[in-house]
Amino acid sequence: MNKVFVTYNMPAEQLSRLSEYCDVDAWQGKGSIPRDELMARVEGVDGIICLLTERIDGELINSSKNLKAVSCVSVGVDHVDVGTLTARGIPLGHTPGVLVDATADLAFGLLLAAARRIPQGDRHVRTGGWQGASWSPKAFLGCSVAGKTLGIIGLGDIGQALARRAAGFDMPVIAWSRSGREVAGVRTLSLEQVLDQSDFVSINVALTEETRGLIDAAALSKMKPGAILVNTARGGIVDERALAQALKEGRIAGAGFDVFEKEPVSPGNALFDQPNFIATPHIGSATPETRLAMMDLAVANMCAAMWSEKMPCCFNPEVYADHHDN
């Protein structure tokens, strides 16, 4: 029976299903599995099911001589050395589609929270700042959302879902797409034009070598002074130091991020010194339905690979190029 290592405490239902077809070993500890423990546990396994928190690099892949498949409980695979897997003919599963709506909901939620200063208002009430204070027409002034222009960077499934949500707020939507994709109701422009014309900018593009550092100091300087930046894609796309400086100097009005270059993010990150910055701990897919769907798909990908069948959602389908469909 094929051996599969699961890098997290998988729920019983998925673990039971996987165990019907594989000899399963799963990490039961608290938090992320330590690197040395991960290296030890994958030695000799046929498959690995992992989270985005584990670095599946060339060292780890090459240390596992029997490896036949890797299945990620994530859409993005920037934590995986895809080139090494592909060179060895090893399929990489991921979980696109099932988290589109949940992530688009969070992106729009961050947009609204940053625009209307919801976290600041919550802290003001909780810490007693409202007590004894008279209502003021100038207190907690934020930004209007309805009718304002939304700029989307990346017109994949999540970007398109965000555009549909914006329609409910009568927001004109403009976008930049690496592929030049055209979407009904969305005007496609250059990246510079999107940054220059948008009241809100949402990052919904994958992290690749092309997009790493895409939103740097130069890009931020092209945004409107009153604009708000939202990122639910991946850390590393935005230069965090440059963003902190732009927020400090008031060159943009605010930002809401769910992702960071290094996760878990350090409390000492300069962004947290800026009152117009709000953060969530990478919870774009954090609904029960979405997380279960992601784990179900990750298991389905692994089971297919262990049966020598094509994964339902394979990131590097070229590994199947030399095989004919049954």
QUISUL-V31759 format. One record per residue. RES is the residue in three letters. OMEGA is omega as a letter, one per 30 degrees, with the letter a starting at -180 (NA if undefined). BURIAL is b if it has 16 or more other ideal C-beta (glycine too) atoms within 10 Angstrom, else e. Layout:
((RES/OMEGA/BURIAL) (RES/OMEGA/BURIAL))
This chain:
((MET/l/e) (ASN/l/b) (LYS/l/b) (VAL/l/b) (PHE/l/b) (VAL/a/b) (THR/a/b) (TYR/a/b) (ASN/a/e) (MET/l/b) (PRO/a/e) (ALA/a/e) (GLU/l/e) (GLN/a/b) (LEU/l/e) (SER/a/e) (ARG/l/b) (LEU/a/b) (SER/l/e) (GLU/a/e) (TYR/a/e) (CYS/l/b) (ASP/a/e) (VAL/l/b) (ASP/a/e) (ALA/l/b) (TRP/a/b) (GLN/a/e) (GLY/l/e) (LYS/l/e) (GLY/a/e) (SER/l/b) (ILE/l/b) (PRO/a/e) (ARG/a/e) (ASP/l/e) (GLU/l/e) (LEU/a/b) (MET/a/e) (ALA/a/e) (ARG/a/b) (VAL/a/b) (GLU/l/e) (GLY/a/e) (VAL/l/b) (ASP/a/b) (GLY/l/b) (ILE/l/b) (ILE/a/b) (CYS/l/b) (LEU/l/b) (LEU/a/b) (THR/a/b) (GLU/l/b) (ARG/l/e) (ILE/a/b) (ASP/a/e) (GLY/l/e) (GLU/a/e) (LEU/a/b) (ILE/a/b) (ASN/l/e) (SER/a/e) (SER/a/b) (LYS/a/e) (ASN/a/e) (LEU/l/b) (LYS/a/b) (ALA/l/b) (VAL/a/b) (SER/a/b) (CYS/l/b) (VAL/a/b) (SER/l/b) (VAL/l/b) (GLY/a/b) (VAL/a/b) (ASP/l/b) (HIS/a/b) (VAL/l/b) (ASP/a/b) (VAL/a/e) (GLY/a/e) (THR/l/b) (LEU/a/b) (THR/l/b) (ALA/l/e) (ARG/l/e) (GLY/a/e) (ILE/l/b) (PRO/l/b) (LEU/l/b) (GLY/l/b) (HIS/a/b) (THR/l/b) (PRO/l/b) (GLY/a/e) (VAL/a/b) (LEU/a/b) (VAL/a/b) (ASP/a/b) (ALA/a/b) (THR/l/b) (ALA/l/b) (ASP/a/b) (LEU/l/b) (ALA/l/b) (PHE/l/b) (GLY/l/b) (LEU/l/b) (LEU/a/b) (LEU/a/b) (ALA/l/b) (ALA/a/b) (ALA/a/b) (ARG/l/b) (ARG/a/b) (ILE/l/b) (PRO/l/e) (GLN/l/b) (GLY/l/b) (ASP/l/e) (ARG/a/e) (HIS/a/e) (VAL/a/e) (ARG/a/e) (THR/l/e) (GLY/a/e) (GLY/a/e) (TRP/a/e) (GLN/l/e) (GLY/a/e) (ALA/l/e) (SER/l/e) (TRP/a/e) (SER/l/e) (PRO/a/e) (LYS/a/e) (ALA/l/e) (PHE/l/e) (LEU/l/e) (GLY/a/b) (CYS/l/b) (SER/l/e) (VAL/a/b) (ALA/l/e) (GLY/l/e) (LYS/a/b) (THR/l/b) (LEU/l/b) (GLY/a/b) (ILE/l/b) (ILE/a/b) (GLY/a/b) (LEU/l/b) (GLY/a/b) (ASP/a/b) (ILE/l/b) (GLY/l/b) (GLN/l/b) (ALA/l/b) (LEU/l/b) (ALA/l/b) (ARG/l/e) (ARG/l/b) (ALA/a/b) (ALA/l/e) (GLY/l/e) (PHE/l/e) (ASP/a/e) (MET/l/b) (PRO/a/b) (VAL/l/b) (ILE/a/b) (ALA/l/b) (TRP/l/b) (SER/l/b) (ARG/a/b) (SER/a/e) (GLY/a/e) (ARG/l/e) (GLU/a/e) (VAL/a/b) (ALA/l/e) (GLY/a/e) (VAL/l/b) (ARG/a/e) (THR/a/b) (LEU/l/b) (SER/l/e) (LEU/a/b) (GLU/l/e) (GLN/l/e) (VAL/l/b) (LEU/a/b) (ASP/a/e) (GLN/a/b) (SER/l/b) (ASP/l/b) (PHE/l/b) (VAL/l/b) (SER/l/b) (ILE/a/b) (ASN/a/b) (VAL/l/b) (ALA/l/b) (LEU/l/b) (THR/l/e) (GLU/l/e) (GLU/a/e) (THR/l/b) (ARG/a/e) (GLY/a/e) (LEU/l/b) (ILE/a/b) (ASP/a/e) (ALA/l/e) (ALA/l/e) (ALA/l/b) (LEU/a/b) (SER/a/e) (LYS/a/b) (MET/l/b) (LYS/l/b) (PRO/a/e) (GLY/a/e) (ALA/l/b) (ILE/a/b) (LEU/l/b) (VAL/l/b) (ASN/l/b) (THR/a/b) (ALA/l/b) (ARG/l/b) (GLY/a/b) (GLY/l/b) (ILE/a/b) (VAL/l/b) (ASP/a/b) (GLU/l/b) (ARG/l/e) (ALA/l/b) (LEU/l/b) (ALA/l/b) (GLN/l/e) (ALA/l/b) (LEU/a/b) (LYS/a/e) (GLU/l/e) (GLY/a/e) (ARG/l/b) (ILE/a/b) (ALA/a/b) (GLY/l/b) (ALA/l/b) (GLY/a/b) (PHE/l/b) (ASP/a/b) (VAL/a/b) (PHE/a/b) (GLU/l/b) (LYS/a/e) (GLU/f/e) (PRO/a/e) (VAL/l/b) (SER/l/e) (PRO/l/e) (GLY/l/e) (ASN/a/b) (ALA/l/e) (LEU/a/b) (PHE/l/e) (ASP/a/e) (GLN/a/b) (PRO/l/e) (ASN/l/b) (PHE/l/b) (ILE/a/b) (ALA/l/b) (THR/a/b) (PRO/l/e) (HIS/a/b) (ILE/a/e) (GLY/a/b) (SER/a/b) (ALA/l/e) (THR/a/b) (PRO/a/e) (GLU/a/e) (THR/a/b) (ARG/l/b) (LEU/l/e) (ALA/l/b) (MET/a/b) (MET/l/b) (ASP/a/b) (LEU/l/b) (ALA/l/b) (VAL/l/b) (ALA/l/b) (ASN/a/b) (MET/a/b) (CYS/l/b) (ALA/a/b) (ALA/a/b) (MET/l/b) (TRP/a/e) (SER/l/e) (GLU/l/e) (LYS/l/b) (MET/l/b) (PRO/l/e) (CYS/a/b) (CYS/a/b) (PHE/a/b) (ASN/a/b) (PRO/l/e) (GLU/l/e) (VAL/l/b) (TYR/a/e) (ALA/a/e) (ASP/a/e) (HIS/l/e) (HIS/l/e) (ASP/l/e) (ASN/NA/e))
